Amino acid sequence: MVSKKRVFASLALIAIAITTIAWAQAIMDVGTITILDVEPTVNVTTPSLQITPGSKGTSPTNGTLNVSKVHFNYTVIRVSLVDLNGLYKSMNSFTVTFLNQTGNVVWAQLTLDEPLAEFFYNSTATAKGESFEIPFVISWLAEQNTEPTINYGIAAEVVDTYDYKVA
């Protein structure tokens, strides 16, 4: 048989436990964790060109490579020249040169012989979460016999980042 003393002791312990749980719930604050999307995104704007057979020239407008959501101080970018129709058949040479804003530093150069390049970009001057832009210039030397329509693309991706930016 259970004594009254044990029943009261058990009830007292239950009352203390309930009070402790209620107290913990009253002072506890619920926090939220938000997952920050720090994957940079890349957008390339490629200029349209009008060329004539046997011509030599430079694009009248720059193309742009834009990297947004920059959360790192250093960014490694891979760029490539893509023949979508007639580029290799119609060109003796085709060069895409990625430059800094003043045009005096070449970050990378793509050619028909070397259509892929990677470069290391110092993005420390870009505010956290903002974007930077790299202009590029296209120059060419066309064959005498060219395709009526030449389609090409410039592909780009961020392949690595280093040194997370602080607030």
C-alpha positions in Angstrom: 0.0 0.0 0.0 1.2 3.5 -0.8 1.5 5.9 2.0 0.0 9.4 1.9 3.4 10.8 2.4 4.6 9.3 -0.9 1.5 10.4 -2.8 2.0 14.0 -1.6 5.7 13.9 -2.4 4.9 12.6 -5.9 2.3 15.3 -6.4 4.7 18.0 -5.2 7.4 16.8 -7.7 4.8 16.9 -10.5 3.7 20.4 -9.5 7.4 21.5 -9.5 7.9 20.0 -13.0 4.8 21.7 -14.4 5.9 25.0 -12.9 9.4 24.6 -14.3 8.1 23.9 -17.8 5.7 26.8 -17.7 8.5 29.1 -16.5 10.8 27.9 -19.3 8.1 28.5 -21.9 7.5 31.9 -20.5 11.1 33.1 -20.8 12.0 31.2 -24.0 12.2 33.1 -27.2 11.9 31.4 -30.5 14.6 32.2 -33.0 14.5 31.9 -36.8 17.3 30.8 -39.0 17.2 32.1 -42.5 19.3 30.4 -45.1 21.2 33.1 -47.0 21.5 32.4 -50.7 25.2 33.3 -51.4 25.5 31.6 -54.7 26.5 34.3 -57.2 24.6 34.5 -60.4 26.1 35.4 -63.8 24.4 37.2 -66.7 26.1 37.8 -70.1 24.9 40.4 -72.6 26.4 39.8 -76.0 26.3 42.4 -78.7 24.9 41.7 -82.2 27.5 42.2 -84.9 27.1 43.2 -88.6 30.0 42.0 -90.6 30.7 41.7 -94.3 32.8 39.0 -96.0 36.5 39.6 -95.7 35.9 42.4 -93.1 38.0 43.2 -90.1 36.6 45.1 -87.1 35.8 45.6 -83.5 32.3 45.6 -82.0 30.9 49.2 -81.8 29.4 48.3 -78.4 30.8 46.4 -75.5 29.3 43.2 -74.2 28.9 42.8 -70.5 29.4 40.1 -67.9 27.5 40.8 -64.7 28.0 38.9 -61.5 25.4 39.5 -58.8 24.9 38.4 -55.2 28.5 38.9 -54.4 29.2 37.7 -50.9 32.9 36.9 -51.3 36.0 39.1 -51.8 37.5 37.0 -54.6 35.7 35.3 -57.5 37.0 32.8 -60.1 35.1 33.1 -63.3 35.1 30.7 -66.3 34.1 32.1 -69.7 33.8 30.3 -73.0 33.1 31.1 -76.6 30.2 29.1 -78.0 29.7 28.5 -81.8 25.9 28.3 -82.3 26.1 28.4 -86.1 28.8 29.4 -88.6 31.4 31.0 -86.3 34.3 28.7 -87.1 33.3 28.4 -90.8 33.1 32.2 -91.3 35.9 33.7 -89.3 39.7 33.7 -89.7 39.9 35.1 -86.2 37.4 36.0 -83.5 38.5 37.4 -80.2 36.6 38.3 -77.0 38.6 40.4 -74.6 37.4 40.9 -71.0 38.6 44.2 -69.6 38.5 46.3 -66.5 36.3 49.4 -66.5 39.1 51.6 -67.8 40.2 49.2 -70.5 43.8 48.9 -69.3 43.7 45.5 -67.7 42.8 42.3 -69.6 41.1 39.7 -67.4 40.8 37.0 -70.1 40.8 36.5 -73.8 38.8 34.0 -75.8 39.7 33.0 -79.4 38.7 30.4 -81.9 41.8 28.4 -80.9 41.3 28.9 -77.1 37.6 29.2 -76.5 37.8 28.7 -72.8 39.4 30.7 -70.0 39.3 31.2 -66.3 40.3 34.3 -64.4 40.6 35.5 -60.8 38.6 38.7 -60.1 39.2 40.9 -57.0 35.7 41.8 -55.9 36.6 43.5 -52.6 35.4 46.8 -53.9 31.9 45.4 -54.4 29.5 45.8 -51.5 28.2 42.6 -49.9 25.2 41.3 -51.8 25.7 43.7 -54.7 27.1 43.1 -58.2 30.0 43.9 -60.5 30.3 44.2 -64.2 33.1 43.3 -66.6 32.9 44.7 -70.1 34.2 42.8 -73.1 35.1 43.7 -76.6 34.8 41.6 -79.7 37.2 41.8 -82.7 37.2 39.7 -85.8 38.6 39.0 -89.2 36.0 37.4 -91.5 36.6 34.8 -94.2 35.8 35.8 -97.8 33.0 33.2 -97.9 30.9 33.6 -94.8 27.7 32.0 -93.6 24.6 34.2 -94.1 23.8 34.1 -90.4 26.4 33.5 -87.7 25.2 32.8 -84.2 27.6 32.7 -81.2 27.4 33.0 -77.5 29.5 33.8 -74.5 28.9 31.5 -71.6 30.1 32.4 -68.1 30.0 30.8 -64.6 31.4 31.4 -61.2 33.6 28.4 -60.4 35.0 29.4 -57.0 34.9 32.1 -54.4 37.2 33.0 -51.6 37.2 35.0 -48.3 33.6 35.7 -47.2 32.7 39.4 -46.9 32.0 40.7 -43.4 29.1 43.1 -42.9 
